[in-house]
Amino acid sequence: MEKLSPVLTEREENFIRSHRIAHMATADQTGKPHVVPICYAYEGGCLYSVIDEKPKKVAPDKLKRVRNIESNPQVALVIDDYDEDWSRLGFVLIQGNAQILPMGTEQQRAIKLLREKYPQYQTMVLEDKPIIKITPISVRSWGAI
Amino acid sequence: MEKLSPVLTEREENFIRSHRIAHMATADQTGKPHVVPICYAYEGGCLYSVIDEKPKKVAPDKLKRVRNIESNPQVALVIDDYDEDWSRLGFVLIQGNAQILPMGTEQQRAIKLLREKYPQYQTMVLEDKPIIKITPISVRSWGAI
């Protein structure tokens, strides 16, 4: 596929496209970190994740990851393989900026991409859900990617 | 097994013990987050990870995770299951403090525990490697743990 990012190599892009889950770290204004597994879609050099209906106890704008991004847009995201054969370990670590996309053209496009990648999203109501958009600034990869 | 932690439930402890990999987030003094997959051992309510020989380009004390912990001991760590059946998703998210243990009794004990859990460590020279010790402060779990 076409290389889309100015900071990711083609191999890193393929690794990102071929994986289903990432782990995203955010931090609040005091530097207290937070980390969650996320589903994501990749397009145009950016990653998109939706604040979906997987049971959450609080409204989307109250989620810790969202509050952290609103007060500190710096995020880190790692996509990796674990294997008991440690010669097969590998990861792509992205540091970048995140923003919350409210309803609109880019948010609807991201939902379409997420539904193409994850059939599980096809039966969820997502149209009104905010999207986290991550723009990579620096990337480091390691091991067998 | 005996419940060891004042902040983790028995179910959370069992989930932690039965998993092989965690994702640990740190942040530097400016609040810039970092996240890496780690192997860990659990004992006495704490998690231990070694700065091991898996190829690193820099010396242990220069690693980003170590420099972040030295300047900001707050960490977050998530252990989770991904499954295409999303009713089987689950995670345990720990926020706590980390410290770097230099060579000594607790560091040697942690290496022994790590070698018991991961046979891959048995052929690595770890005796002189620092240990990251994570003491949980708060825990949140979600889904099918």
Chai-1 contact restraints between the chains, C-beta under 6 A:
chainA,res_idxA,chainB,res_idxB,connection_type,confidence,min_distance_angstrom,max_distance_angstrom,comment,restraint_id
A,I21,B,Y82,contact,1.0,0.0,6.0,A-B,restraint_1
A,H23,B,H23,contact,1.0,0.0,6.0,A-B,restraint_2
A,H23,B,V35,contact,1.0,0.0,6.0,A-B,restraint_3
A,A25,B,A25,contact,1.0,0.0,6.0,A-B,restraint_4
A,A25,B,P33,contact,1.0,0.0,6.0,A-B,restraint_5
A,A25,B,V35,contact,1.0,0.0,6.0,A-B,restraint_6
A,A27,B,A27,contact,1.0,0.0,6.0,A-B,restraint_7
A,A27,B,G31,contact,1.0,0.0,6.0,A-B,restraint_8
A,A27,B,P33,contact,1.0,0.0,6.0,A-B,restraint_9
A,G31,B,A27,contact,1.0,0.0,6.0,A-B,restraint_10
A,G31,B,G31,contact,1.0,0.0,6.0,A-B,restraint_11
A,G31,B,N72,contact,1.0,0.0,6.0,A-B,restraint_12
A,K32,B,Q74,contact,1.0,0.0,6.0,A-B,restraint_13
A,P33,B,A25,contact,1.0,0.0,6.0,A-B,restraint_14
A,P33,B,T26,contact,1.0,0.0,6.0,A-B,restraint_15
A,P33,B,A27,contact,1.0,0.0,6.0,A-B,restraint_16
A,P33,B,P33,contact,1.0,0.0,6.0,A-B,restraint_17
A,P33,B,A76,contact,1.0,0.0,6.0,A-B,restraint_18
A,H34,B,A76,contact,1.0,0.0,6.0,A-B,restraint_19
A,V35,B,H23,contact,1.0,0.0,6.0,A-B,restraint_20
A,V35,B,A25,contact,1.0,0.0,6.0,A-B,restraint_21
A,V35,B,V35,contact,1.0,0.0,6.0,A-B,restraint_22
A,V35,B,A76,contact,1.0,0.0,6.0,A-B,restraint_23
A,V35,B,V78,contact,1.0,0.0,6.0,A-B,restraint_24
A,P37,B,D80,contact,1.0,0.0,6.0,A-B,restraint_25
A,N72,B,G31,contact,1.0,0.0,6.0,A-B,restraint_26
A,Q74,B,K32,contact,1.0,0.0,6.0,A-B,restraint_27
A,A76,B,P33,contact,1.0,0.0,6.0,A-B,restraint_28
A,A76,B,H34,contact,1.0,0.0,6.0,A-B,restraint_29
A,A76,B,V35,contact,1.0,0.0,6.0,A-B,restraint_30
A,V78,B,V35,contact,1.0,0.0,6.0,A-B,restraint_31
A,D80,B,P37,contact,1.0,0.0,6.0,A-B,restraint_32
A,Y82,B,I21,contact,1.0,0.0,6.0,A-B,restraint_33
A,W86,B,Q120,contact,1.0,0.0,6.0,A-B,restraint_34
A,Q120,B,W86,contact,1.0,0.0,6.0,A-B,restraint_35
